[in-house]
Amino acid sequence: MMGEERLRTNEVRESDSRGRHTTTHRELAPLAAGGALIDTPGMRELQLWAGQDSVDRTFDEISEMATRCRFRDCSHAGELGCAVEAAVLDGTIGAERWESYRKLAAEVRRHEAMSDRLAAQEAKRRLKAMHRACKEIYRNKRR
C-alpha cells in the first residue's frame, strides 16, 4: 500500500489464519495516493463516536427517502411500502452507498447499546458464550 516495505510483518498461521503482533509502537504512515495507514499494535477496533443524526446528515438522500416510507418506524428491511428499499432497487440510491449507511447505522446502534452498562454486560456475556462454542467446535473438528 505504501509502495515500499516499511513496517515489519510476520507470517499468518495456517491452522487458524491468525497472526501475532509484530510492531511495538504506533505509527502514522502517509500514503502516496492520499490518506494514511495507521499501525496501532494491540488495538482491535476503532469505534464510531457520532450518533444517528450524524449518519443521517452524511447520507441525507437516504434520510430524505426514509420520510417517504409507509411506516414511520420502517427498518428498511423488507417492510411493505419501504421507499428506501424501492430506491435501492431502482438505482436511485446506490447499493454501495446503502450498504455503507447500513453498516454505520448498525455501529451507532451497537455503540448506544454498549453505553448502557447492563446491555453492555449482557452483550459481553453472549459474545463470550459464542466464542467458547466456536472454540469447542474448532477443537472437535481437529480430533
C-alpha positions as CSV (number, residue, x, y, z in Angstrom):
1,M,0.0,0.0,0.0
2,M,2.9,2.4,0.7
3,G,5.0,1.3,-2.3
4,E,7.8,0.1,-0.1
5,E,8.5,-2.3,2.8
6,R,8.3,0.0,5.8
7,L,6.5,-1.9,8.6
8,R,7.7,-5.3,9.9
9,T,5.3,-8.2,9.4
10,N,5.2,-11.9,10.3
11,E,3.5,-14.9,8.7
12,V,-0.1,-15.8,9.4
13,R,-0.6,-19.3,10.9
14,E,-2.3,-21.7,8.5
15,S,-4.1,-23.5,11.4
16,D,-6.3,-20.6,12.3
17,S,-5.5,-17.8,9.9
18,R,-4.3,-15.6,12.7
19,G,-1.1,-13.7,13.2
20,R,0.9,-12.2,16.0
21,H,1.6,-8.6,16.9
22,T,4.9,-7.7,15.3
23,T,5.2,-4.0,15.8
24,T,5.6,-2.5,19.2
25,H,5.0,1.2,18.6
26,R,2.3,3.3,17.0
27,E,3.0,4.8,13.6
28,L,1.1,7.0,11.1
29,A,2.3,6.5,7.6
30,P,1.1,8.8,4.8
31,L,0.1,7.0,1.6
32,A,1.3,8.3,-1.8
33,A,-2.2,8.3,-3.2
34,G,-3.6,10.2,-0.3
35,G,-4.8,9.1,3.1
36,A,-2.8,7.3,5.8
37,L,-2.1,3.9,7.2
38,I,-2.3,3.7,11.0
39,D,-0.4,0.9,12.8
40,T,-1.7,0.6,16.3
41,P,-0.3,-2.6,17.9
42,G,-2.8,-4.2,20.3
43,M,-5.8,-2.1,19.2
44,R,-8.5,-4.3,17.8
45,E,-11.1,-1.8,16.7
46,L,-12.0,1.8,16.3
47,Q,-15.4,2.9,17.3
48,L,-17.8,5.4,15.8
49,W,-18.4,8.3,18.2
50,A,-21.1,10.0,16.1
51,G,-24.8,9.4,16.6
52,Q,-27.6,8.6,14.2
53,D,-28.1,12.3,13.4
54,S,-24.5,12.4,12.0
55,V,-25.1,9.3,9.9
56,D,-28.4,10.8,8.6
57,R,-26.6,14.1,7.7
58,T,-23.9,12.2,5.9
59,F,-26.4,10.1,4.0
60,D,-29.0,12.8,3.6
61,E,-30.5,11.3,0.4
62,I,-31.3,8.1,2.3
63,S,-32.7,10.0,5.3
64,E,-34.9,12.1,3.0
65,M,-36.1,9.0,1.2
66,A,-36.9,7.3,4.5
67,T,-39.5,10.1,5.2
68,R,-41.5,8.6,2.2
69,C,-41.7,5.1,3.8
70,R,-45.2,3.9,4.5
71,F,-44.4,3.4,8.2
72,R,-42.6,5.9,10.4
73,D,-40.6,3.2,12.2
74,C,-39.6,1.4,9.0
75,S,-36.4,-0.5,9.4
76,H,-35.9,-0.7,5.6
77,A,-35.5,-4.5,5.8
78,G,-38.5,-5.9,4.0
79,E,-41.4,-3.8,5.2
80,L,-44.3,-3.2,2.8
81,G,-44.1,0.3,1.4
82,C,-40.4,0.9,2.1
83,A,-39.3,3.8,-0.1
84,V,-35.6,3.3,0.7
85,E,-35.6,-0.3,-0.5
86,A,-37.5,0.7,-3.6
87,A,-34.9,3.5,-4.3
88,V,-32.1,1.0,-3.9
89,L,-33.8,-1.5,-6.3
90,D,-34.4,1.1,-8.9
91,G,-30.9,2.6,-8.6
92,T,-31.9,6.0,-7.2
93,I,-29.7,5.1,-4.1
94,G,-26.5,3.2,-5.0
95,A,-26.2,-0.3,-3.5
96,E,-22.7,0.5,-2.1
97,R,-23.9,3.7,-0.5
98,W,-26.9,1.9,1.1
99,E,-24.5,-0.8,2.4
100,S,-22.3,1.9,3.9
101,Y,-25.3,3.5,5.6
102,R,-26.5,0.2,7.0
103,K,-23.0,-0.5,8.5
104,L,-22.7,2.9,10.1
105,A,-26.2,2.8,11.4
106,A,-25.6,-0.6,12.9
107,E,-22.4,0.7,14.5
108,V,-24.3,3.6,16.1
109,R,-26.9,1.2,17.5
110,R,-24.1,-1.0,18.9
111,H,-22.3,1.9,20.4
112,E,-25.6,3.2,22.0
113,A,-26.3,-0.3,23.4
114,M,-22.8,-0.5,24.8
115,S,-23.2,2.8,26.5
116,D,-26.0,1.2,28.6
117,R,-24.0,-0.7,31.2
118,L,-26.5,-3.6,31.7
119,A,-26.9,-4.0,28.0
120,A,-23.1,-4.0,27.5
121,Q,-22.7,-6.7,30.2
122,E,-25.3,-8.9,28.6
123,A,-23.8,-8.4,25.1
124,K,-20.4,-9.3,26.5
125,R,-21.8,-12.4,28.2
126,R,-23.4,-13.6,24.9
127,L,-20.2,-12.9,22.9
128,K,-18.1,-14.9,25.4
129,A,-20.6,-17.8,25.2
130,M,-20.5,-17.7,21.4
131,H,-16.7,-17.5,21.4
132,R,-16.5,-20.6,23.7
133,A,-18.9,-22.5,21.5
134,C,-16.8,-21.7,18.4
135,K,-13.6,-22.8,20.1
136,E,-15.3,-26.0,21.1
137,I,-16.4,-26.7,17.6
138,Y,-12.9,-26.0,16.3
139,R,-11.4,-28.4,18.8
140,N,-13.9,-31.1,17.9
141,K,-13.1,-30.7,14.2
142,R,-9.4,-31.2,14.9
143,R,-9.9,-34.5,16.8
